[in-house]
Amino acid sequence: MGAIEDRLSKLAVTVVCMIVAALLTLGGVALLGAALYQALLPLLSPPLAAVLTGVAAFCLALIVVLIGRSVARRPASPPIARMSSNLGMPGKAGLAASFGQEMGLNANELVRAHASKVVIAALAAGFAMGVSPRLRRSLWQLLQ
């Protein structure tokens, strides 16, 4: 029961975070709409500025709906099929190929299992590379 309760509590936290993020996004879009309206006021009459702001909001909503439909209609990618141990290659080359494939599959599973940590590490590494010219030079020399 502990594993199920743990998963349910993680799901509950995720759902609450998504709802809060959606509300914050809604507030942000509302503020951007108000800012667009205020920016259009010196150029247009108030009713026309409101109409253009509304049209911009509807266009944004249409774009989001079209993106959602295209993602929903996309066929599911086929699962990665594990190939035979020698991948059709004789001797050491086949052994190396199957070892490389197995390592790649294991790395893929590891990254997917810890996706948030991988993203945070990538952001931290990118930030460090962007901030530190010395680190960039060291990495460049290492790669050469």
C-alpha positions as CSV (number, residue, x, y, z in Angstrom):
1,M,0.0,0.0,0.0
2,G,2.9,2.4,0.6
3,A,3.9,2.4,-3.0
4,I,0.3,3.2,-4.2
5,E,-0.1,6.0,-1.6
6,D,3.3,7.4,-2.6
7,R,2.3,7.5,-6.3
8,L,-1.1,9.0,-5.4
9,S,0.5,11.7,-3.3
10,K,2.9,12.5,-6.1
11,L,0.0,12.6,-8.6
12,A,-1.9,14.9,-6.3
13,V,1.1,17.3,-5.9
14,T,1.5,17.2,-9.7
15,V,-2.1,18.0,-10.4
16,V,-2.1,20.9,-7.8
17,C,1.1,22.3,-9.4
18,M,-0.5,22.1,-12.8
19,I,-3.6,23.9,-11.7
20,V,-1.6,26.6,-10.0
21,A,0.5,27.0,-13.1
22,A,-2.6,27.2,-15.3
23,L,-4.1,29.9,-13.0
24,L,-0.8,31.9,-13.1
25,T,-0.7,31.5,-16.9
26,L,-4.3,32.7,-17.2
27,G,-3.4,35.7,-15.0
28,G,-0.4,36.4,-17.1
29,V,-2.3,36.2,-20.4
30,A,-5.0,38.6,-18.9
31,L,-2.3,41.1,-17.9
32,L,-0.7,40.8,-21.4
33,G,-4.2,41.5,-22.9
34,A,-4.6,44.5,-20.7
35,A,-1.2,45.8,-21.7
36,L,-2.0,45.3,-25.4
37,Y,-5.3,47.2,-24.9
38,Q,-3.4,50.0,-23.1
39,A,-0.8,50.1,-25.8
40,L,-3.5,50.4,-28.5
41,L,-5.4,53.2,-26.8
42,P,-3.2,56.0,-28.0
43,L,-3.6,54.8,-31.5
44,L,-7.2,53.7,-31.7
45,S,-10.6,54.4,-30.0
46,P,-11.3,52.4,-26.9
47,P,-13.8,50.0,-28.5
48,L,-11.6,49.3,-31.5
49,A,-8.6,48.7,-29.1
50,A,-10.8,46.2,-27.2
51,V,-11.8,44.5,-30.4
52,L,-8.2,44.1,-31.6
53,T,-7.2,42.8,-28.2
54,G,-10.0,40.2,-28.2
55,V,-9.1,39.2,-31.7
56,A,-5.5,38.7,-30.7
57,A,-6.6,36.6,-27.7
58,F,-8.8,34.4,-30.0
59,C,-6.0,34.0,-32.5
60,L,-3.7,32.9,-29.6
61,A,-6.4,30.4,-28.4
62,L,-6.8,29.1,-32.0
63,I,-3.0,28.5,-32.3
64,V,-3.0,26.6,-29.0
65,V,-6.0,24.5,-30.1
66,L,-4.3,23.7,-33.5
67,I,-1.1,22.7,-31.7
68,G,-3.0,20.5,-29.3
69,R,-4.9,18.8,-32.2
70,S,-1.7,18.2,-34.2
71,V,-0.1,16.6,-31.1
72,A,-3.2,14.5,-30.4
73,R,-3.4,13.2,-34.0
74,R,0.3,12.3,-34.2
75,P,0.7,8.6,-34.3
76,A,2.4,7.0,-31.4
77,S,6.0,6.2,-32.0
78,P,6.7,2.5,-32.2
79,P,8.6,1.1,-29.2
80,I,12.3,0.5,-29.6
81,A,12.6,-3.1,-30.7
82,R,15.6,-5.0,-29.2
83,M,17.6,-6.4,-32.1
84,S,19.5,-9.7,-32.1
85,S,22.7,-9.8,-30.1
86,N,25.0,-9.5,-33.2
87,L,22.9,-7.0,-35.2
88,G,23.8,-8.9,-38.4
89,M,27.5,-8.3,-38.0
90,P,30.1,-11.0,-37.5
91,G,32.6,-11.1,-34.6
92,K,33.8,-8.2,-32.6
93,A,31.9,-5.6,-34.7
94,G,28.6,-7.3,-33.9
95,L,29.5,-7.6,-30.2
96,A,30.4,-3.9,-30.1
97,A,27.3,-3.0,-31.9
98,S,25.0,-4.9,-29.5
99,F,26.9,-3.5,-26.5
100,G,26.5,0.0,-27.8
101,Q,22.8,-0.6,-28.4
102,E,22.3,-2.0,-24.9
103,M,24.2,0.9,-23.4
104,G,22.0,3.4,-25.4
105,L,18.8,1.7,-24.3
106,N,19.9,1.7,-20.7
107,A,20.9,5.4,-20.9
108,N,17.6,6.3,-22.5
109,E,15.7,4.5,-19.7
110,L,17.9,6.2,-17.0
111,V,17.3,9.7,-18.6
112,R,13.5,9.1,-18.9
113,A,13.4,7.9,-15.3
114,H,15.1,11.0,-14.0
115,A,13.9,13.6,-16.6
116,S,13.5,16.5,-14.2
117,K,17.0,16.0,-12.8
118,V,18.5,15.8,-16.3
119,V,16.8,19.0,-17.3
120,I,18.0,20.8,-14.1
121,A,21.6,19.5,-14.7
122,A,21.5,20.6,-18.4
123,L,20.2,24.1,-17.4
124,A,22.9,24.4,-14.7
125,A,25.6,23.3,-17.2
126,G,24.3,25.7,-19.8
127,F,24.2,28.5,-17.4
128,A,27.7,27.8,-16.2
129,M,29.0,27.6,-19.7
130,G,27.3,30.9,-20.6
131,V,28.7,32.7,-17.5
132,S,32.2,31.4,-17.4
133,P,34.6,32.1,-20.3
134,R,37.3,30.1,-18.5
135,L,35.0,27.0,-18.4
136,R,34.2,27.5,-22.1
137,R,37.9,27.6,-23.0
138,S,38.6,24.5,-20.9
139,L,35.8,22.6,-22.5
140,W,36.8,23.7,-26.0
141,Q,40.4,22.6,-25.3
142,L,39.1,19.2,-24.0
143,L,37.1,18.7,-27.1
144,Q,39.9,19.5,-29.5
